[in-house]
Amino acid sequence: MWRYLKRLIIGKPLKTMDEGGQSLTKFKALALLSSDALSSVAYGTEQITTVLITLSAAALMYQLYAAALVLVLLFAITMSYRQIIRAYPSGGGAYVVASTNWGRPAGLVAGGSLLVDYMLTVAVSVTSGTEAITSAIPALGSYQVLIAVLIVLAIMALNLRGMRESASFLTFPVYFFIIMIVGMILWGVVNIASGNLTYHAAAPVGGAVKGMTLVLFLRAFSSGSSSLTGVEAISNAVPNFKRPKRKNAANTLAIMSLVLAAFFGGITYLSYYLGIRPESGNTVLSQIATAVFGHGLFYYLLQLATALILAVAANTGFSAFPILAYNLAKDKFLPHAYMDRGDRLGYSNGIISLAVGAIVLIFIFHGQTALLIPLYAVGVFVPFVLSQSGMIIHWLRERGQWWWLKASVNLLGALISLGLVVFLFALHFGNVWPYLIVMPALLYMFYRIHMHYKRVAAQLRVVAKEKAELHDYDGATVIVLVSNVTRVTAAAVNYARSIGDYVIAMHVSFDENPEKEHKTAAEFKSTFPDVRFVDIHSSYRSIATPTLRFCDVIAKRAAERNFSTTVLVPQFVPKKPWQNILHNQTSLRLRAVLNSRENIIVSTYNYHLKE
């Protein structure tokens, strides 16, 4: 049943040679990898105005200056990541750049930050999408967390089906959103020029605002910088592009940044001109759409487009997280399971881990986007600092044409990003302090995993001289675990006699039915008179503990005779896999406890049922 359900959700397996068919064109890559960055315009301006309105409505004038500074940072980051794409086309983005130029610890900080950030990407995008839905349909407000979780599961299933199918599915929401935002901005500008939209700004540009401070402006700027999260995703996913990979990835990044800049600047300008103020239950973008379109068809189309792109923006995380996890696993800092491809050639374990992490965050923060934004920004700007400063070292080492100009762009981006990180910690510490706990915990985990793999490799490495040191046994002791006398038991004992010099049948009896236990012992002895039968009594209905204790004693005696000890666990295999749930899994528990003993070999005898 599970196999058929899996095929229904994920689809038929793909051959390894089909991987080329999963590569992305610029058109599909823009939909798959830019949805996070483009969707952030739905809440970027709102984050700025939410900070400024705490002073006064007049202070909303400063959203234009904050937006201008965000666009300068966007330019520096875009240029930097275009360079990263060309210099490090294997993917991994900030993790690879920081590891190569700053060393492994810095790379792990960048990689760990991005792993958490991609989980936050999914959580923020989905919760923002549900807020757009509940703004249009207030009756769904009490189901916000449930809606968010269902959206995450749906996107996870979509990504498990493969990159090409997820890109095809995302094409409509992303380009639908682009068309609606372009239409809203152009129609708004036309109406402003024709005088159909009245100027409602509380203060003119350049006017003095009483009580305005640099700290408040920096808080607004740092909050608005959340619009730049997701820009780095393309540099992490360069291997997913069609050839020439570097050129296509760099061009896609440039297109995405131009669209993002136009949208963010246009929405911020309309917000200022129309005097939009943040309202609970009604987003800034929704208010702008109401002023431009009214409460007609186009308003609801824009709300639908916003909800769709915010929901699917989570897909950027699903595209970049598995590749980053693959690079960390390749360097032995994450489990090797993250290097395994699924049936549809995607890194399924990474996709599932990301979905689980995002759902946990949604429950922790109760689906509240505002609580996630500052931590979200820290998670991406720390890697920005490390990657851009790392590129400065790269250019100082490599030189090349116009290297000083490229290094200057990286320096600008690194300084602004560093300033943002400092501002976020200084001004939003109440929301970002978990980063100071999560990051050391991640680094500890990375190093423990890495140390484990190093120790395993050292212990498994074969040296030529070791061949002469392999142990030669004089005989073999085989212990057959017996529950009752059946065809399975008979076949297992017969097999044990073929491989062992000394065979013991061990049975665990209970107090509940002594007559049955005596009958089992008598039946076994009459069937196999030449095999020693040992009945271990258990007063606490435990099978594992007495079995382990008995096997330890036999293994110790066998070692004194230079015999090996094998424990044979008989089990029958039902004809239909689902029928396993109808039977207890005692054999699984016994193998689990016996595997802890290094001087005992555990073997399974499978008896397959025909009906």
Buried (B, 14 or more C-beta within 10 A) or exposed (E): EEEEEEEEEBBEEBEEEEEEEBBBEBEBBBBBBBBBBBBBBBBBBBBBBBBBBEBBBBBBBBBBBBBEBBBEBBBBBBBBBBBBBBBBBEBBBBBBBBBBBBEBEBBBBBBBBBBBBBBBBBBBBBBBBBBBBBBBEEEBBEBBBEBBBEBBEBBBBBBBBBBBBBBBBBBEBBBBBBEBBBBBBEBBBEBBEEEEBEEEBBBEEEEEBEEBEEEBBBBBBBBBBBBBBBBBBBBBBBBBBBEEBBEBBBBBBBBBBEBBBBBBBBBBBBBBBBBBBBEEEBBBBBBBBBBBBEEEEBBEBBBBBBBBBBBBBBBBBBBBBBBBBBBBBBBBBBBEEBBEBBBBBBBBBBBBBBBEBBBEBBEEBEBEBBBBBBBBBBBBBBBBBBBBBBBBBBBEEEEEEEBEEBBBBBBBBBBBBBBBBBBBBEBBEEBBBEBEEBBEEBBEBBBEBBEEBEEEEEEEEEEEEEEEEEEEBEEBBBBBBBBEBEEBBBBBBBBBBEEBBBBBBBBBBBEEEEEEBEEBBEEBBEEBEEBEBBBBEBEEEEBBEBBBEBBBEBBEEBBEEEBBBBBBBBBBEBEEEEEEEEEEEBBEEBBEBBEEBEEBBBBBBEBEEEE
